[in-house]
Amino acid sequence: MKCKICGKRFKLIKENRYLAAEKIGALECLKKASKTFEAFDCPHCGCQNIVNIREGEVIESEAEWRAGTNEE
């Protein structure tokens, strides 16, 4: 990967990956959920590089599941 700040290349090592969460205000959290990102720090300059947006798990309610399978 190429660092977006210093421009130097570095390898993405699975063990160095971490999750970073978007900070939102107290009232803002009522309108939307915070985003979670996969990130790596550049070993040359230390800057955080976001590589992916993590999507939340979708949990289907039992009523929706039954409606989809036509069970009662």
Phi, psi and omega in degrees: 000149177256127180298135182284347181258301184268344177083359179278149180271147174209156181276141175275114180254127185310319183292340180267358180284140175216166179259136177238136181253144177288135177272129177229156181288167183299315180286329180293329182292342176287334182269326184211155177277151178287151180269148176243136184239148168271134184220157174227145174266138177291127180289346182271312184246347177085001181287148178280131178242116179279129182246342185198148172262125180275129177270146179286156179287136178267123179249116182276133178288159181299322180296318178294321179296316179295322179296325180286335181255002180060034176260153177233000000 
